[in-house]
Amino acid sequence: MQLDGKTKLYGIMGNPVSHSLSPALHNAAFRARGLNRVYVPFEVTDVKLALNGLRSLGVCGVSVTIPHKQAVISHLDAIDPVAERIGAVNTLSFQDGQISGFNTDWIGANHALATIADLPGATVLVLGAGGSARAIGFGLKEKGATVVLANRTLALGLALAKDLDCEYCPLEEVGAVKADALVNATSVGMRPETDATPVSRSVLEKIPAVMDIVYAPLETRLLREAGQAGCRTVAGTRMLLFQGAAQYELWTGRKAPVEVMEAALLAHLQGK
């Protein structure tokens, strides 16, 4: 990688960001295509100040992660209609001093989940009520799936269920839900709390397919127990991969080197 006065700068803003695999993902893609670009993490607490700084520095694009996916919206110059309908942004593009917001989370989630479940007509139990759950729920409905939402905090869960126009189920009652797939859209099970899981194994025994958006560790307790229960599973790296590929294509106008990006993700997780 060559860094000089012509290097275009990209990054990820969130708090925390030290665990993020996005730098490995995007830098591998830039190298594979011979692009003079670099992607770095930005730990951000004040969204408004951060965006002003990134704009002033000439940053070209930024991924947005927890907890800023909704907070950035009020500071944008423009927002993609899909992201506006979702109510969450995970991708920013900086052009001519203007900041535009997009959402590729729903694209990544649909691509990942479609590898283990037929989405049109399926009933999918989504756990969580944050920006990721919002995007995933929206994407599933766009594909013709029925969404049932469950969340630890009642008020947040009911509010998102209303926005998605879907059924809400208290988290402690998810065992009664008849679903074709389950998606954990929370951070439960992420390092360092790797012994945590959002639902019991008894719940998993009734659901054919399980996806976890958590990707550190690669195999969460949820996915391990789902596999033991006979479920088809897909790890959070797949959603990260596909949403990252969509970001790359939005920023560069070129087809993403998906295989290279996936290899970089797995190598990073395996410490190679």
Backbone as CSV, one residue per row, in Angstrom:
resi,resn,N_x,N_y,N_z,CA_x,CA_y,CA_z,C_x,C_y,C_z
1,MET,0.836,-1.193,0.000,0.000,0.000,0.000,0.872,1.244,0.000
2,GLN,0.620,2.117,-0.949,1.385,3.348,-1.053,0.567,4.498,-0.477
3,LEU,1.148,5.217,0.501,0.486,6.369,1.095,1.221,7.630,0.672
4,ASP,0.519,8.533,0.001,1.132,9.775,-0.447,0.070,10.868,-0.487
5,GLY,0.397,11.982,-1.070,-0.522,13.105,-1.102,-1.762,12.877,-1.940
6,LYS,-1.772,11.801,-2.716,-2.933,11.507,-3.552,-3.783,10.362,-2.999
7,THR,-3.389,9.830,-1.850,-4.136,8.734,-1.241,-5.515,9.210,-0.783
8,LYS,-6.559,8.501,-1.197,-7.920,8.826,-0.776,-8.228,8.123,0.547
9,LEU,-8.835,8.854,1.465,-9.048,8.351,2.826,-10.495,7.930,3.061
10,TYR,-10.642,6.734,3.641,-11.938,6.185,4.049,-11.806,5.685,5.485
11,GLY,-12.925,5.369,6.109,-12.822,4.863,7.473,-14.143,4.395,8.030
12,ILE,-14.108,4.063,9.314,-15.306,3.649,10.037,-15.399,4.471,11.300
13,MET,-16.587,5.028,11.589,-16.792,5.800,12.799,-17.780,5.075,13.722
14,GLY,-17.414,5.013,14.992,-18.255,4.356,15.981,-17.582,4.433,17.336
15,ASN,-18.150,3.759,18.302,-17.551,3.722,19.636,-18.134,2.538,20.406
16,PRO,-17.349,1.435,20.518,-15.937,1.294,20.143,-15.775,0.875,18.683
17,VAL,-14.545,0.970,18.181,-14.240,0.500,16.829,-12.992,-0.390,16.796
18,SER,-12.383,-0.622,17.955,-11.136,-1.388,17.984,-11.331,-2.827,17.513
19,HIS,-12.552,-3.347,17.641,-12.827,-4.727,17.251,-13.183,-4.866,15.779
20,SER,-13.373,-3.750,15.078,-13.936,-3.784,13.735,-13.027,-4.503,12.733
21,LEU,-13.652,-5.307,11.880,-12.931,-5.977,10.799,-13.024,-5.207,9.482
22,SER,-13.752,-4.096,9.498,-13.930,-3.333,8.263,-12.615,-2.832,7.659
23,PRO,-11.634,-2.395,8.471,-10.359,-1.993,7.857,-9.697,-3.122,7.071
24,ALA,-9.701,-4.333,7.628,-9.114,-5.470,6.913,-9.879,-5.739,5.624
25,LEU,-11.186,-5.650,5.693,-12.063,-5.916,4.554,-11.794,-4.939,3.407
26,HIS,-11.843,-3.656,3.706,-11.747,-2.652,2.652,-10.316,-2.439,2.161
27,ASN,-9.345,-2.503,3.052,-7.961,-2.334,2.599,-7.542,-3.471,1.672
28,ALA,-8.036,-4.680,1.953,-7.744,-5.806,1.055,-8.358,-5.561,-0.319
29,ALA,-9.575,-5.009,-0.334,-10.240,-4.721,-1.607,-9.498,-3.646,-2.387
30,PHE,-9.063,-2.595,-1.708,-8.325,-1.526,-2.381,-7.016,-2.058,-2.973
31,ARG,-6.317,-2.882,-2.190,-5.048,-3.449,-2.676,-5.290,-4.343,-3.897
32,ALA,-6.343,-5.165,-3.819,-6.621,-6.110,-4.901,-6.896,-5.401,-6.221
33,ARG,-7.472,-4.208,-6.141,-7.797,-3.466,-7.357,-6.749,-2.402,-7.677
34,GLY,-5.667,-2.353,-6.884,-4.597,-1.406,-7.155,-5.002,0.035,-6.962
35,LEU,-5.915,0.293,-6.020,-6.400,1.656,-5.784,-5.590,2.338,-4.685
36,ASN,-5.233,3.582,-4.912,-4.467,4.353,-3.919,-5.437,4.924,-2.887
37,ARG,-5.918,4.039,-2.043,-6.899,4.392,-1.016,-6.579,3.637,0.269
38,VAL,-6.979,4.201,1.405,-6.739,3.559,2.688,-7.964,3.765,3.569
39,TYR,-8.215,2.789,4.426,-9.409,2.773,5.288,-8.954,2.594,6.733
40,VAL,-9.354,3.517,7.610,-8.878,3.504,8.998,-10.044,3.674,9.970
41,PRO,-9.860,3.249,11.240,-10.924,3.415,12.246,-10.885,4.793,12.905
42,PHE,-12.076,5.342,13.160,-12.220,6.591,13.895,-13.140,6.343,15.090
43,GLU,-12.599,6.441,16.298,-13.450,6.310,17.487,-14.102,7.667,17.747
44,VAL,-15.410,7.710,17.647,-16.147,8.975,17.669,-17.134,9.022,18.827
45,THR,-17.108,10.124,19.561,-18.097,10.357,20.614,-19.065,11.472,20.232
46,ASP,-18.575,12.507,19.565,-19.404,13.633,19.144,-19.590,13.563,17.628
47,VAL,-20.779,13.171,17.200,-21.042,12.950,15.776,-20.890,14.222,14.957
48,LYS,-21.458,15.312,15.437,-21.415,16.564,14.682,-19.986,17.041,14.465
49,LEU,-19.173,17.057,15.542,-17.781,17.486,15.417,-16.998,16.559,14.499
50,ALA,-17.280,15.254,14.614,-16.568,14.280,13.793,-16.857,14.493,12.312
51,LEU,-18.118,14.686,11.965,-18.475,14.875,10.558,-17.888,16.158,9.991
52,ASN,-17.876,17.201,10.792,-17.255,18.447,10.339,-15.766,18.250,10.092
53,GLY,-15.115,17.505,10.977,-13.690,17.230,10.821,-13.396,16.367,9.612
54,LEU,-14.197,15.313,9.417,-14.002,14.428,8.275,-14.217,15.171,6.959
55,ARG,-15.215,16.029,6.948,-15.477,16.833,5.755,-14.298,17.751,5.451
56,SER,-13.775,18.395,6.493,-12.666,19.336,6.322,-11.393,18.636,5.861
57,LEU,-11.199,17.406,6.293,-10.001,16.647,5.935,-10.078,16.043,4.529
58,GLY,-11.243,16.117,3.907,-11.376,15.571,2.560,-11.566,14.075,2.520
59,VAL,-12.087,13.509,3.608,-12.382,12.073,3.616,-13.426,11.775,2.541
60,CYS,-13.283,10.619,1.883,-14.161,10.303,0.753,-15.375,9.459,1.145
61,GLY,-15.202,8.590,2.136,-16.312,7.720,2.530,-16.096,7.159,3.920
62,VAL,-17.192,6.908,4.620,-17.102,6.399,5.988,-18.213,5.385,6.240
63,SER,-17.857,4.295,6.894,-18.851,3.359,7.426,-19.279,3.878,8.795
64,VAL,-20.519,3.646,9.158,-21.041,4.081,10.453,-21.497,2.858,11.224
65,THR,-21.020,2.729,12.468,-21.417,1.597,13.289,-21.947,2.088,14.636
66,ILE,-22.244,1.132,15.518,-22.817,1.433,16.832,-21.964,2.467,17.556
67,PRO,-22.558,3.512,18.156,-23.999,3.760,18.333,-24.506,4.913,17.470
68,HIS,-23.915,5.131,16.298,-24.167,6.366,15.554,-25.053,6.236,14.313
69,LYS,-25.612,5.053,14.049,-26.329,4.839,12.788,-27.573,5.707,12.630
70,GLN,-28.167,6.084,13.728,-29.331,6.962,13.658,-28.950,8.415,13.940
71,ALA,-27.964,8.608,14.805,-27.564,9.964,15.193,-26.994,10.768,14.029
72,VAL,-26.389,10.100,13.049,-25.772,10.845,11.939,-26.800,11.497,11.025
73,ILE,-28.012,10.976,11.025,-29.000,11.400,10.025,-29.272,12.903,10.061
74,SER,-29.367,13.467,11.260,-29.697,14.893,11.369,-28.560,15.801,10.903
75,HIS,-27.381,15.230,10.637,-26.226,16.025,10.218,-25.879,15.839,8.741
76,LEU,-26.733,15.147,7.995,-26.464,14.876,6.589,-27.000,15.980,5.678
77,ASP,-26.376,16.113,4.522,-26.876,17.023,3.496,-27.906,16.334,2.611
78,ALA,-27.797,15.003,2.506,-28.727,14.228,1.694,-28.775,12.801,2.221
79,ILE,-29.915,12.145,2.021,-30.044,10.756,2.456,-30.758,9.958,1.383
80,ASP,-30.264,8.769,1.118,-30.871,7.877,0.150,-32.292,7.527,0.617
81,PRO,-33.267,7.470,-0.289,-34.648,7.186,0.114,-34.811,5.888,0.903
82,VAL,-34.048,4.853,0.546,-34.139,3.584,1.276,-33.642,3.755,2.706
83,ALA,-32.499,4.416,2.881,-31.965,4.655,4.213,-32.923,5.509,5.033
84,GLU,-33.576,6.451,4.373,-34.538,7.309,5.076,-35.725,6.496,5.572
85,ARG,-36.197,5.572,4.754,-37.310,4.712,5.162,-36.901,3.795,6.303
86,ILE,-35.665,3.304,6.265,-35.171,2.446,7.347,-35.010,3.243,8.633
87,GLY,-34.539,4.475,8.495,-34.290,5.299,9.672,-32.933,5.043,10.288
88,ALA,-32.001,4.508,9.504,-30.639,4.250,9.984,-29.684,4.294,8.805
89,VAL,-28.477,4.795,9.047,-27.450,4.946,8.006,-26.179,4.232,8.446
90,ASN,-25.603,3.445,7.546,-24.329,2.793,7.875,-23.218,3.159,6.900
91,THR,-23.528,4.020,5.932,-22.553,4.379,4.902,-22.679,5.858,4.559
92,LEU,-21.544,6.543,4.546,-21.518,7.950,4.175,-20.615,8.141,2.960
93,SER,-21.067,9.017,2.065,-20.266,9.395,0.913,-20.059,10.903,0.958
94,PHE,-18.795,11.335,0.828,-18.446,12.751,0.855,-18.088,13.193,-0.559
95,GLN,-18.868,14.098,-1.122,-18.588,14.590,-2.473,-18.908,16.080,-2.558
96,ASP,-17.948,16.836,-3.054,-18.131,18.279,-3.238,-18.589,18.966,-1.956
97,GLY,-18.026,18.539,-0.841,-18.351,19.146,0.440,-19.678,18.721,1.024
98,GLN,-20.386,17.818,0.352,-21.691,17.347,0.808,-21.569,15.926,1.362
99,ILE,-22.341,15.635,2.420,-22.342,14.308,3.012,-23.679,13.645,2.736
100,SER,-23.641,12.488,2.083,-24.851,11.725,1.773,-24.847,10.412,2.533
101,GLY,-26.009,10.003,3.018,-26.121,8.785,3.807,-26.851,7.675,3.066
102,PHE,-26.380,6.428,3.274,-26.959,5.244,2.641,-27.036,4.115,3.678
103,ASN,-27.710,3.042,3.313,-27.742,1.864,4.177,-27.496,0.618,3.344
104,THR,-26.430,-0.113,3.677,-26.145,-1.383,3.004,-26.313,-2.565,3.943
105,ASP,-26.679,-2.305,5.206,-26.873,-3.398,6.157,-27.956,-4.356,5.682
106,TRP,-29.047,-3.815,5.178,-30.152,-4.682,4.759,-29.766,-5.538,3.559
107,ILE,-28.923,-4.986,2.691,-28.443,-5.757,1.537,-27.580,-6.915,2.017
108,GLY,-26.642,-6.612,2.941,-25.766,-7.646,3.466,-26.529,-8.725,4.203
109,ALA,-27.514,-8.328,5.004,-28.296,-9.295,5.770,-29.103,-10.208,4.857
110,ASN,-29.747,-9.635,3.859,-30.547,-10.450,2.947,-29.688,-11.446,2.176
111,HIS,-28.525,-11.002,1.696,-27.623,-11.901,0.967,-27.157,-13.044,1.866
112,ALA,-26.800,-12.705,3.109,-26.294,-13.719,4.035,-27.378,-14.721,4.414
113,LEU,-28.541,-14.219,4.805,-29.612,-15.107,5.257,-30.157,-15.957,4.117
114,ALA,-30.110,-15.425,2.899,-30.617,-16.174,1.745,-29.782,-17.423,1.454
115,THR,-28.575,-17.515,2.025,-27.752,-18.711,1.827,-28.249,-19.891,2.653
116,ILE,-29.115,-19.626,3.643,-29.615,-20.721,4.495,-31.135,-20.770,4.574
117,ALA,-31.829,-19.792,3.996,-33.288,-19.764,4.082,-33.887,-19.123,2.841
118,ASP,-35.054,-19.598,2.457,-35.799,-19.013,1.335,-36.646,-17.889,1.905
119,LEU,-36.262,-16.647,1.669,-36.878,-15.519,2.363,-38.319,-15.208,1.955
120,PRO,-38.670,-15.200,0.685,-40.062,-14.878,0.341,-41.039,-15.850,1.008
121,GLY,-41.961,-15.313,1.792,-42.948,-16.148,2.469,-42.504,-16.716,3.800
122,ALA,-41.232,-16.523,4.166,-40.721,-17.059,5.432,-41.122,-16.180,6.606
123,THR,-41.189,-16.775,7.784,-41.369,-16.024,9.022,-40.013,-15.977,9.722
124,VAL,-39.525,-14.763,9.988,-38.192,-14.592,10.562,-38.311,-13.874,11.900
125,LEU,-37.769,-14.482,12.930,-37.727,-13.895,14.264,-36.451,-13.070,14.380
126,VAL,-36.591,-11.763,14.569,-35.454,-10.853,14.659,-35.311,-10.390,16.104
127,LEU,-34.125,-10.587,16.670,-33.850,-10.172,18.037,-33.101,-8.852,18.035
128,GLY,-33.644,-7.836,18.716,-32.980,-6.541,18.788,-33.882,-5.419,18.336
129,ALA,-33.488,-4.182,18.679,-34.289,-3.019,18.294,-33.411,-1.827,17.939
130,GLY,-32.133,-2.075,17.638,-31.209,-1.006,17.262,-31.198,-0.788,15.762
131,GLY,-30.170,-0.063,15.306,-30.054,0.263,13.899,-29.934,-0.957,13.007
132,SER,-29.207,-1.972,13.455,-29.053,-3.185,12.641,-30.367,-3.935,12.518
133,ALA,-31.086,-4.080,13.637,-32.386,-4.762,13.608,-33.358,-4.030,12.704
134,ARG,-33.305,-2.712,12.741,-34.179,-1.889,11.911,-33.906,-2.163,10.426
135,ALA,-32.636,-2.161,10.047,-32.276,-2.393,8.650,-32.611,-3.813,8.214
136,ILE,-32.317,-4.783,9.074,-32.585,-6.186,8.751,-34.082,-6.424,8.595
137,GLY,-34.869,-5.888,9.528,-36.312,-6.048,9.447,-36.882,-5.443,8.175
138,PHE,-36.397,-4.255,7.821,-36.835,-3.600,6.599,-36.506,-4.466,5.387
139,GLY,-35.274,-4.952,5.320,-34.848,-5.756,4.183,-35.641,-7.038,4.038
140,LEU,-35.937,-7.679,5.159,-36.715,-8.919,5.121,-38.120,-8.671,4.583
141,LYS,-38.723,-7.576,5.011,-40.061,-7.265,4.512,-40.026,-6.946,3.020
142,GLU,-38.942,-6.302,2.569,-38.789,-6.017,1.150,-38.720,-7.302,0.322
143,LYS,-38.197,-8.380,0.925,-38.079,-9.668,0.235,-39.318,-10.540,0.402
144,GLY,-40.350,-10.016,1.067,-41.586,-10.772,1.206,-41.651,-11.678,2.407
145,ALA,-40.756,-11.484,3.372,-40.784,-12.281,4.597,-41.684,-11.615,5.639
146,THR,-42.189,-12.412,6.565,-42.938,-11.913,7.713,-41.979,-11.783,8.882
147,VAL,-41.942,-10.629,9.519,-41.007,-10.370,10.612,-41.735,-10.405,11.954
148,VAL,-41.143,-11.105,12.908,-41.577,-11.063,14.305,-40.398,-10.510,15.093
149,LEU,-40.631,-9.433,15.813,-39.547,-8.748,16.522,-39.596,-9.054,18.015
150,ALA,-38.425,-9.292,18.600,-38.315,-9.497,20.045,-37.141,-8.676,20.561
151,ASN,-37.297,-8.098,21.737,-36.236,-7.261,22.288,-36.290,-7.269,23.804
152,ARG,-35.126,-7.065,24.432,-35.034,-7.072,25.888,-35.784,-5.894,26.504
153,THR,-35.683,-4.723,25.872,-36.360,-3.526,26.375,-37.696,-3.370,25.669
154,LEU,-38.778,-3.448,26.407,-40.121,-3.460,25.837,-40.418,-2.217,24.999
155,ALA,-40.145,-1.039,25.539,-40.506,0.198,24.842,-39.813,0.302,23.494
156,LEU,-38.511,-0.014,23.455,-37.769,0.064,22.194,-38.276,-0.966,21.193
157,GLY,-38.575,-2.156,21.699,-39.077,-3.206,20.823,-40.421,-2.866,20.221
158,LEU,-41.322,-2.350,21.037,-42.647,-1.978,20.541,-42.556,-0.838,19.530
159,ALA,-41.661,0.122,19.783,-41.508,1.257,18.877,-41.024,0.800,17.500
160,LEU,-40.036,-0.099,17.474,-39.533,-0.571,16.191,-40.561,-1.446,15.494
161,ALA,-41.264,-2.286,16.242,-42.307,-3.127,15.649,-43.377,-2.263,14.980
162,LYS,-43.687,-1.143,15.598,-44.658,-0.217,15.004,-44.115,0.366,13.703
163,ASP,-42.832,0.766,13.727,-42.215,1.338,12.528,-42.171,0.321,11.383
164,LEU,-41.906,-0.938,11.727,-41.810,-1.990,10.712,-43.170,-2.583,10.360
165,ASP,-44.190,-2.203,11.128,-45.527,-2.759,10.958,-45.473,-4.282,11.040
166,CYS,-44.859,-4.755,12.132,-44.717,-6.195,12.321,-45.132,-6.577,13.736
167,GLU,-45.241,-7.868,13.971,-45.619,-8.381,15.282,-44.468,-8.234,16.275
168,TYR,-44.813,-7.956,17.538,-43.809,-7.906,18.599,-44.060,-9.067,19.559
169,CYS,-42.964,-9.680,20.010,-43.045,-10.765,20.979,-42.064,-10.486,22.110
170,PRO,-42.509,-10.535,23.368,-41.568,-10.374,24.485,-40.449,-11.409,24.382
171,LEU,-39.236,-11.013,24.706,-38.083,-11.897,24.542,-38.257,-13.215,25.286
172,GLU,-38.878,-13.151,26.472,-39.036,-14.371,27.270,-40.081,-15.325,26.687
173,GLU,-40.813,-14.887,25.640,-41.853,-15.734,25.055,-41.514,-16.201,23.644
174,VAL,-40.274,-16.009,23.195,-39.928,-16.353,21.805,-39.997,-17.847,21.538
175,GLY,-39.967,-18.650,22.579,-40.067,-20.092,22.393,-41.390,-20.523,21.786
176,ALA,-42.389,-19.659,21.876,-43.709,-19.988,21.327,-43.863,-19.550,19.876
177,VAL,-42.874,-18.826,19.348,-42.957,-18.319,17.968,-42.594,-19.423,16.972
178,LYS,-43.443,-19.610,15.969,-43.145,-20.561,14.906,-42.452,-19.805,13.781
179,ALA,-41.148,-19.986,13.668,-40.359,-19.220,12.698,-39.529,-20.138,11.823
180,ASP,-39.271,-19.676,10.605,-38.410,-20.418,9.676,-36.946,-20.058,9.863
181,ALA,-36.706,-18.898,10.481,-35.332,-18.456,10.709,-35.298,-17.479,11.881
182,LEU,-34.132,-17.388,12.493,-33.893,-16.448,13.588,-32.646,-15.640,13.275
183,VAL,-32.717,-14.341,13.533,-31.558,-13.470,13.347,-31.271,-12.756,14.655
184,ASN,-30.058,-12.928,15.169,-29.637,-12.145,16.334,-29.055,-10.838,15.830
185,ALA,-29.806,-9.748,16.021,-29.347,-8.432,15.590,-28.918,-7.590,16.779
186,THR,-28.485,-8.258,17.860,-27.964,-7.575,19.040,-26.464,-7.856,19.136
187,SER,-25.814,-7.257,20.137,-24.388,-7.504,20.364,-24.154,-8.611,21.375
188,VAL,-25.209,-9.294,21.803,-25.076,-10.370,22.785,-24.218,-11.499,22.210
189,GLY,-23.168,-11.867,22.930,-22.256,-12.914,22.482,-20.963,-12.389,21.907
190,MET,-20.864,-11.052,21.763,-19.643,-10.449,21.230,-18.540,-10.467,22.279
191,ARG,-17.299,-10.569,21.822,-16.169,-10.484,22.740,-16.232,-9.184,23.526
192,PRO,-15.935,-9.218,24.835,-15.398,-10.341,25.598,-16.468,-11.225,26.242
193,GLU,-17.756,-10.918,26.052,-18.830,-11.686,26.698,-19.242,-12.874,25.834
194,THR,-18.291,-13.752,25.540,-18.549,-14.830,24.592,-19.397,-15.963,25.157
195,ASP,-19.626,-15.983,26.462,-20.477,-17.021,27.043,-21.949,-16.639,26.985
196,ALA,-22.244,-15.419,26.573,-23.629,-14.946,26.534,-24.324,-15.409,25.257
197,THR,-25.622,-15.604,25.350,-26.440,-15.956,24.188,-27.817,-15.342,24.361
198,PRO,-28.452,-14.885,23.285,-29.734,-14.195,23.432,-30.923,-15.104,23.704
199,VAL,-30.828,-16.377,23.317,-31.931,-17.320,23.536,-31.372,-18.673,23.964
200,SER,-32.224,-19.480,24.567,-31.807,-20.804,25.023,-31.783,-21.794,23.861
201,ARG,-31.093,-22.896,24.081,-31.012,-23.930,23.040,-32.382,-24.528,22.748
202,SER,-33.254,-24.566,23.731,-34.587,-25.127,23.518,-35.355,-24.337,22.459
203,VAL,-35.096,-23.030,22.378,-35.722,-22.202,21.348,-35.181,-22.583,19.969
204,LEU,-33.879,-22.815,19.896,-33.220,-23.107,18.630,-33.669,-24.436,18.045
205,GLU,-34.073,-25.357,18.881,-34.481,-26.681,18.403,-35.744,-26.636,17.551
206,LYS,-36.445,-25.506,17.600,-37.699,-25.361,16.844,-37.536,-24.503,15.587
207,ILE,-36.314,-24.018,15.338,-36.088,-23.088,14.228,-35.038,-23.667,13.274
208,PRO,-35.340,-23.800,11.986,-34.426,-24.462,11.039,-33.142,-23.711,10.712
209,ALA,-33.186,-22.363,10.760,-32.039,-21.572,10.291,-31.757,-20.419,11.251
210,VAL,-30.465,-20.180,11.510,-30.071,-19.144,12.478,-28.912,-18.329,11.926
211,MET,-29.053,-17.003,11.993,-27.969,-16.092,11.614,-27.635,-15.186,12.788
212,ASP,-26.359,-14.964,13.017,-25.893,-14.058,14.064,-25.119,-12.933,13.395
213,ILE,-25.441,-11.677,13.708,-24.683,-10.584,13.104,-23.360,-10.358,13.821
214,VAL,-23.195,-10.941,15.015,-21.923,-10.847,15.736,-20.869,-11.658,14.978
215,TYR,-19.683,-11.079,14.777,-18.645,-11.795,14.028,-17.344,-11.957,14.800
216,ALA,-17.315,-11.500,16.036,-16.133,-11.711,16.881,-16.622,-12.201,18.241
217,PRO,-16.573,-13.517,18.476,-15.868,-14.567,17.730,-16.613,-15.010,16.470
218,LEU,-15.887,-15.738,15.615,-16.459,-16.219,14.368,-17.638,-17.145,14.636
219,GLU,-17.471,-18.055,15.600,-18.584,-18.923,16.014,-19.028,-18.505,17.408
220,THR,-20.142,-17.834,17.496,-20.686,-17.417,18.785,-21.321,-18.618,19.480
221,ARG,-21.626,-18.431,20.744,-22.321,-19.498,21.458,-23.661,-19.800,20.792
222,LEU,-24.348,-18.760,20.326,-25.623,-18.947,19.645,-25.460,-19.863,18.439
223,LEU,-24.465,-19.589,17.593,-24.263,-20.404,16.395,-23.808,-21.812,16.744
224,ARG,-22.980,-21.936,17.761,-22.521,-23.268,18.181,-23.695,-24.124,18.633
225,GLU,-24.553,-23.545,19.473,-25.695,-24.295,19.981,-26.738,-24.525,18.888
226,ALA,-26.843,-23.598,17.964,-27.761,-23.786,16.841,-27.310,-24.957,15.974
227,GLY,-26.008,-25.031,15.731,-25.473,-26.150,14.965,-25.710,-27.481,15.653
228,GLN,-25.538,-27.488,16.970,-25.776,-28.707,17.752,-27.237,-29.115,17.718
229,ALA,-28.111,-28.121,17.554,-29.544,-28.397,17.500,-30.008,-28.780,16.096
230,GLY,-29.067,-28.802,15.141,-29.398,-29.209,13.785,-29.816,-28.079,12.864
231,CYS,-29.603,-26.845,13.287,-29.979,-25.690,12.460,-28.941,-25.437,11.368
232,ARG,-29.387,-24.890,10.245,-28.467,-24.312,9.279,-28.040,-22.958,9.843
233,THR,-26.764,-22.632,9.731,-26.279,-21.399,10.352,-25.457,-20.560,9.379
234,VAL,-25.432,-19.252,9.647,-24.567,-18.357,8.894,-24.003,-17.335,9.872
235,ALA,-22.694,-17.118,9.792,-22.002,-16.243,10.739,-22.112,-14.780,10.332
236,GLY,-21.827,-13.909,11.300,-21.892,-12.482,11.073,-20.911,-11.982,10.026
237,THR,-19.865,-12.735,9.765,-18.908,-12.315,8.742,-19.551,-12.215,7.367
238,ARG,-20.578,-13.031,7.117,-21.221,-13.006,5.799,-22.002,-11.722,5.590
239,MET,-22.731,-11.291,6.624,-23.443,-10.015,6.514,-22.442,-8.882,6.376
240,LEU,-21.383,-8.918,7.192,-20.342,-7.888,7.111,-19.727,-7.860,5.721
241,LEU,-19.455,-9.033,5.170,-18.858,-9.136,3.842,-19.742,-8.500,2.777
242,PHE,-21.009,-8.888,2.746,-21.892,-8.421,1.685,-22.255,-6.946,1.830
243,GLN,-22.416,-6.466,3.067,-22.698,-5.039,3.209,-21.452,-4.225,2.873
244,GLY,-20.269,-4.763,3.196,-19.017,-4.087,2.855,-18.789,-4.049,1.351
245,ALA,-19.152,-5.127,0.672,-19.020,-5.162,-0.783,-19.919,-4.101,-1.419
246,ALA,-21.122,-3.942,-0.871,-22.034,-2.919,-1.380,-21.474,-1.515,-1.128
247,GLN,-20.824,-1.315,0.020,-20.186,-0.030,0.299,-19.076,0.255,-0.708
248,TYR,-18.226,-0.735,-0.926,-17.112,-0.594,-1.856,-17.622,-0.177,-3.240
249,GLU,-18.685,-0.831,-3.699,-19.209,-0.529,-5.027,-19.834,0.859,-5.072
250,LEU,-20.442,1.274,-3.976,-21.013,2.622,-3.910,-19.903,3.674,-3.979
251,TRP,-18.812,3.439,-3.245,-17.716,4.412,-3.191,-16.885,4.460,-4.471
252,THR,-16.684,3.310,-5.104,-15.741,3.235,-6.220,-16.401,3.137,-7.587
253,GLY,-17.654,2.695,-7.632,-18.300,2.453,-8.913,-17.769,1.222,-9.612
254,ARG,-17.071,0.351,-8.864,-16.496,-0.865,-9.441,-17.035,-2.093,-8.713
255,LYS,-16.998,-3.233,-9.381,-17.433,-4.485,-8.769,-16.474,-4.877,-7.655
256,ALA,-17.009,-5.261,-6.517,-16.184,-5.602,-5.354,-15.507,-6.960,-5.537
257,PRO,-14.235,-7.088,-5.098,-13.540,-8.376,-5.121,-13.953,-9.203,-3.898
258,VAL,-15.137,-9.786,-3.958,-15.751,-10.422,-2.782,-14.887,-11.536,-2.210
259,GLU,-14.315,-12.370,-3.062,-13.506,-13.484,-2.558,-12.276,-12.977,-1.808
260,VAL,-11.654,-11.935,-2.311,-10.493,-11.340,-1.639,-10.901,-10.768,-0.284
261,MET,-12.032,-10.096,-0.262,-12.520,-9.490,0.977,-12.843,-10.552,2.021
262,GLU,-13.459,-11.637,1.591,-13.790,-12.715,2.528,-12.528,-13.366,3.079
263,ALA,-11.538,-13.591,2.225,-10.288,-14.193,2.680,-9.597,-13.310,3.713
264,ALA,-9.660,-11.996,3.509,-9.051,-11.055,4.453,-9.761,-11.100,5.800
265,LEU,-11.073,-11.195,5.771,-11.849,-11.284,7.013,-11.473,-12.529,7.807
266,LEU,-11.476,-13.669,7.130,-11.199,-14.931,7.817,-9.767,-14.980,8.326
267,ALA,-8.835,-14.475,7.532,-7.437,-14.460,7.962,-7.273,-13.584,9.205
268,HIS,-7.950,-12.459,9.221,-7.854,-11.563,10.380,-8.435,-12.217,11.621
269,LEU,-9.571,-12.893,11.468,-10.200,-13.552,12.613,-9.362,-14.715,13.136
270,GLN,-8.645,-15.365,12.222,-7.817,-16.501,12.608,-6.411,-16.102,13.004
271,GLY,-6.161,-14.785,13.010,-4.870,-14.276,13.458,-3.736,-14.497,12.510
272,LYS,-4.033,-14.616,11.214,-2.969,-14.857,10.225,-2.468,-13.533,9.661
